Amino acid sequence: MKIKVLDLQMGDRIVAYCSNKRQTCTVKHVEDDGQINVTLTVSISGHYRSSVSRAVLFRRDALVDLAT
């Protein structure tokens, strides 16, 4: 299912390119500066239950895939 990037909320799980591969990420923060891009801070689950945070940029009109 696709959703507008501006409609994402903290805790939503999306599929995005992080660390040069397509993977499931959990949204930690959505930052909309009113410009062209929206910055998402996401966490990536790794082995041993460790969590790594990354920033992912999207255009304001982008649609993202929700993880099932």
SEPAZA-791298 format. One record per atom (N, C-alpha, C): residue in three letters; atom name; x, y, z. Coordinates in pm, whole numbers, plus 50000, padded with zeros to 5 digits. Layout:
<atoms>
  dogu  tornu      X      Y      Z
   Ala     CA      X      Y      Z
...
</atoms>
This chain:
<atoms>
  dogu  tornu      X      Y      Z
   Met      N  50084  49883  50000
   Met     CA  50000  50000  50000
   Met      C  50089  50125  50000
   Lys      N  50053  50221  49920
   Lys     CA  50131  50345  49912
   Lys      C  50060  50455  49991
   Ile      N  50141  50546  50047
   Ile     CA  50091  50658  50126
   Ile      C  50178  50779  50097
   Lys      N  50119  50898  50106
   Lys     CA  50198  51020  50086
   Lys      C  50298  51035  50199
   Val      N  50417  51081  50167
   Val     CA  50523  51094  50266
   Val      C  50481  51190  50379
   Leu      N  50402  51292  50347
   Leu     CA  50358  51388  50449
   Leu      C  50254  51329  50544
   Asp      N  50193  51215  50507
   Asp     CA  50094  51151  50593
   Asp      C  50155  51047  50687
   Leu      N  50286  51026  50678
   Leu     CA  50352  50929  50765
   Leu      C  50353  50979  50910
   Gln      N  50348  50884  51002
   Gln     CA  50353  50915  51144
   Gln      C  50463  50832  51209
   Met      N  50506  50877  51326
   Met     CA  50607  50804  51400
   Met      C  50557  50662  51427
   Gly      N  50644  50564  51403
   Gly     CA  50609  50425  51425
   Gly      C  50566  50351  51300
   Asp      N  50533  50424  51192
   Asp     CA  50497  50358  51066
   Asp      C  50618  50283  51013
   Arg      N  50592  50167  50954
   Arg     CA  50698  50088  50893
   Arg      C  50687  50103  50742
   Ile      N  50798  50145  50680
   Ile     CA  50801  50169  50536
   Ile      C  50911  50087  50472
   Val      N  50904  50077  50340
   Val     CA  51010  50013  50263
   Val      C  51082  50126  50189
   Ala      N  51213  50139  50214
   Ala     CA  51292  50247  50154
   Ala      C  51435  50201  50132
   Tyr      N  51508  50278  50051
   Tyr     CA  51649  50250  50031
   Tyr      C  51729  50314  50144
   Cys      N  51790  50230  50228
   Cys     CA  51875  50275  50338
   Cys      C  52004  50195  50328
   Ser      N  52116  50261  50342
   Ser     CA  52247  50195  50334
   Ser      C  52262  50119  50203
   Asn      N  52217  50181  50094
   Asn     CA  52231  50126  49959
   Asn      C  52156  49996  49934
   Lys      N  52055  49968  50013
   Lys     CA  51970  49852  49983
   Lys      C  51827  49881  50027
   Arg      N  51733  49817  49960
   Arg     CA  51591  49835  49988
   Arg      C  51556  49749  50109
   Gln      N  51504  49813  50214
   Gln     CA  51472  49739  50335
   Gln      C  51360  49805  50413
   Thr      N  51307  49732  50509
   Thr     CA  51201  49783  50595
   Thr      C  51260  49869  50704
   Cys      N  51203  49988  50722
   Cys     CA  51250  50085  50821
   Cys      C  51130  50132  50903
   Thr      N  51156  50172  51026
   Thr     CA  51054  50228  51113
   Thr      C  51077  50379  51125
   Val      N  50973  50457  51100
   Val     CA  50983  50603  51104
   Val      C  50994  50648  51250
   Lys      N  51099  50725  51279
   Lys     CA  51119  50780  51413
   Lys      C  51078  50926  51418
   His      N  51099  50999  51308
   His     CA  51070  51142  51306
   His      C  51048  51188  51162
   Val      N  50951  51277  51142
   Val     CA  50925  51336  51011
   Val      C  50953  51485  51022
   Glu      N  51044  51536  50939
   Glu     CA  51079  51678  50943
   Glu      C  51044  51742  50810
   Asp      N  50948  51831  50812
   Asp     CA  50905  51902  50692
   Asp      C  50947  52048  50709
   Asp      N  51046  52089  50631
   Asp     CA  51095  52226  50643
   Asp      C  51022  52323  50551
   Gly      N  50917  52275  50483
   Gly     CA  50840  52361  50395
   Gly      C  50905  52383  50260
   Gln      N  51017  52321  50235
   Gln     CA  51087  52336  50108
   Gln      C  51050  52220  50014
   Ile      N  51144  52178  49934
   Ile     CA  51120  52074  49833
   Ile      C  51117  51935  49895
   Asn      N  51202  51911  49995
   Asn     CA  51219  51777  50049
   Asn      C  51160  51761  50190
   Val      N  51131  51636  50223
   Val     CA  51091  51597  50358
   Val      C  51197  51498  50406
   Thr      N  51247  51520  50527
   Thr     CA  51349  51431  50583
   Thr      C  51284  51339  50685
   Leu      N  51306  51209  50667
   Leu     CA  51259  51110  50763
   Leu      C  51378  51055  50839
   Thr      N  51368  51049  50969
   Thr     CA  51466  50976  51048
   Thr      C  51406  50839  51071
   Val      N  51477  50735  51030
   Val     CA  51425  50599  51040
   Val      C  51524  50511  51114
   Ser      N  51472  50404  51172
   Ser     CA  51560  50305  51235
   Ser      C  51554  50177  51154
   Ile      N  51668  50113  51148
   Ile     CA  51682  49988  51074
   Ile      C  51713  49878  51174
   Ser      N  51633  49773  51172
   Ser     CA  51661  49661  51262
   Ser      C  51775  49579  51207
   Gly      N  51869  49549  51291
   Gly     CA  51982  49467  51251
   Gly      C  51987  49341  51334
   His      N  52095  49272  51326
   His     CA  52113  49151  51405
   His      C  52129  49187  51553
   Tyr      N  52099  49094  51638
   Tyr     CA  52112  49109  51783
   Tyr      C  52029  49225  51838
   Arg      N  51918  49256  51768
   Arg     CA  51823  49357  51812
   Arg      C  51884  49497  51825
   Ser      N  51992  49521  51756
   Ser     CA  52050  49656  51756
   Ser      C  51973  49743  51657
   Ser      N  51975  49871  51680
   Ser     CA  51901  49963  51595
   Ser      C  51994  50073  51546
   Val      N  51989  50100  51417
   Val     CA  52071  50203  51356
   Val      C  51977  50309  51297
   Ser      N  52005  50436  51321
   Ser     CA  51923  50544  51267
   Ser      C  51985  50599  51139
   Arg      N  51899  50633  51045
   Arg     CA  51941  50692  50919
   Arg      C  51844  50804  50883
   Ala      N  51892  50900  50803
   Ala     CA  51806  51005  50748
   Ala      C  51779  50971  50602
   Val      N  51653  50979  50562
   Val     CA  51613  50949  50426
   Val      C  51536  51069  50373
   Leu      N  51573  51117  50255
   Leu     CA  51507  51233  50194
   Leu      C  51406  51189  50090
   Phe      N  51291  51254  50090
   Phe     CA  51188  51232  49990
   Phe      C  51138  51366  49940
   Arg      N  51091  51370  49817
   Arg     CA  51023  51490  49768
   Arg      C  50889  51500  49841
   Arg      N  50839  51622  49855
   Arg     CA  50713  51644  49929
   Arg      C  50595  51570  49868
   Asp      N  50597  51548  49737
   Asp     CA  50484  51483  49670
   Asp      C  50505  51332  49651
   Ala      N  50606  51276  49716
   Ala     CA  50640  51134  49697
   Ala      C  50539  51042  49766
   Leu      N  50525  50925  49709
   Leu     CA  50447  50817  49770
   Leu      C  50546  50712  49818
   Val      N  50524  50658  49938
   Val     CA  50613  50556  49992
   Val      C  50533  50429  50017
   Asp      N  50604  50316  50015
   Asp     CA  50542  50186  50039
   Asp      C  50537  50158  50189
   Leu      N  50418  50128  50241
   Leu     CA  50407  50082  50378
   Leu      C  50444  49935  50382
   Ala      N  50517  49894  50484
   Ala     CA  50555  49754  50498
   Ala      C  50433  49674  50543
   Thr      N  50422  49553  50494
   Thr     CA  50308  49467  50533
   Thr      C  50345  49374  50643
</atoms>
